Amino acid sequence: MLDRTGLTRSTLYRKIHEGTFPRQIRIAARCSGWRERDIVEWLGNPIFYEQRDLE
């Protein structure tokens, strides 16, 4: 994800905490990832992105 967004790890997690980057979803006990549609939405307008409630 870092390569795709250009963010550093610390910036990515700070943005998740602030609600300005999509939350990760749990895939397995020790594995998480992001929904593709959420990342595409963020990449389309990263300045004004706000997290929605999880579906």
N, C-alpha and C positions, 0 to 999 in steps of 0.2 A: 504494500500500500504506500510505503514511503516513496518509492520510485514513481509511482503513478501520480501522487499528489504534489511531490516536491517538498513536503513538510518533513521536519525532523521528528524523531520519535517523541521527544518531550513536547513539542508544539502540537502534535497530533493528539496526545492524551490530554493536554491542557484544553484544546478545542472541544474534545468530547465532554470534558467536565463542564465547560462553559455552555455547552449546548449548541456550538457553532460547527460541529462536525457530527456525522451520523454515529450512533452507538454501535458497538459490536454486538453480534448475536452469538450465543453459545452453540457450537457445532457438536462438541463432545466434551467430556469431563475437563480436558486440558487444552481445548482448541476453540478459538473464536474467529469470527470473520465478519465481513460486512455484506449487506445486500447490494447487489450490483446497481439496482435502480437508485438507491440512496446515494451511492458514490457518483453516479452520472448526474444526479440532481445537484449535488454539491459542486462538482466540477463545472457545471453550467453557470453557477452564480455563487461562488464561495463567500463573497462579502456579505450577502444578505441571507445566507442559509440559516435556518433555525430548525432544531429537532422537533419532530412531531411526536405525539404519544405513540408508543408501540402498538401495532395492530394486534 
